[in-house]
């Protein structure tokens, strides 16, 4: 009887150990073997690759250079702001060339800055360059919409969105845009000889234009909604010390506008989720750790995703 009980215990223990072994093999393949293989493969084609560092890739170096750049003012006023805004990318281009690979954790990113190759990639009629599969917070923010969809699904969604990008529709927005710019210029005349916080002024201009064009007679309501971006911007800066992914926050603002017009998705959910995406852009976590030990962002993003689904 004792041997039979022992056999019954050994079976689940062996299954559990095999499961742990499978997880370990998958983990090693993702964070060590796959990056080494990709590095050697691209190097054989003449593409330079910064050294991959286990788990975090080049994320720490990226973050460090961005923080150093932000800690001091620009040496001189110039339109050449790329080295200041993207110091890591600028250094990679100078060191490794216009086509190079870098890493955010174990995830590779191939950067192309040669015009002819960019044209070829953007004009991808044969589907040779598929879109990156959205994962994690990005997946929750973008869903299966126009930005992440591919193939027939993308074609169908693009046709539905065509009327918003029609030339006549865009022409109708021009007077509102002109009015918003004229308002800003008149305001600037009051600051003659004084410094102006240009970033804030253009943030206000963006909210003015979108509010006027998207909300029409409900302009005041639209303006109040877009004022939320200021609060989220402060929240975002308290979560992370790098401003690089802030475009995500503004992107979620624009993506949400169409949904707001139809009254389908509350803007606050989208902008909060965009804030989480922005704050976590260069944070490296062990694969699968979010499912086993969810942090506050995981819990909050799940809640926001559910709220968005309920609204739809």
C-alpha positions, 0 to 999 in steps of 0.5 A: 500500500505504501508503494502504491501511494508513493507512485501516486505522489511521484506522478504529479511531482514528475509532471510538475518538474517537467513543467518547470523544465519546459519553462526554464528552457523557454526562458533561456531560449528567449533571453539568451539563445534567440538574441545570440542567434539574431545577432550572429545572423544579422552580423553575417549580413553586414548589420551592426548590432550593439552588444546584447546584455542579458535580460535588459538588452540596451534599455538601461543604457538608453535610459541612462543617456536619456536622463543625462540629456534631460539633466542639462539644457541644450548647449545652443539653440538649434533645429538639430535637436535629435541628439538631445531628444534621442541620444541613444539612437543618435549614438547608435547611428554614429557608431553602427550606421543607418541600419542597426539593431538594438534591444529592449530586453530580449526583444530586437528592434531593427532601425532603418534610416535610409530613405529608399529602404524606408520607401520599400518597407512602407510600400509593402504590397506583398506583405513582406514586412508584417506589423509587430504583434502587440503584447502586454499593455500595448495589446490592451491599449490598441486591441485589434484596431486599425493600428495593429490589424493586418490583412483583410481585417485591416482592409475592412477597417481602413475602408470604414475609416476612409471618410474621416481622411477624405480630402473634403472632410479635412478641408472642412477642418482648415478654418478651425485650425487657422482660428486656433493658430491665430488665437495662439499667435495673438496670445504670443504678442503679449509675451514680446521680449519674454520667454515662452514655454513652447511645449505647453503652448503647442499642447494647448494648440493641439487640444484646441484644434482637436476640440474644435474639429471633433466636438464642434458645438460641444467645444467647451466639453472637448476642451475640458476632456483634453485638459486631462492630458496635463494631469496624466502627463504629471502622473506619467513623469512621476512614474518614469524619468524618461520622456522618450515614449511620451508620444504614446500618450499623445497617440492614445489621445488622438486614437481616442478622439474618434471613439469619443465622437461616437460616444463609445469609449470614455476618454479617461480610460484610454488616456490612463491606459496610455499613461501606463504604456508610456511609463512601462516602455523601458521597464524590463520584466521577466517573461510571464512574471506579470501572470504569476505576480501582477503588479499595480500596473497589471491590475489597473490595466486589466481594470481599464481594459474591462471598462473599455470593453463594457463601454463598447 
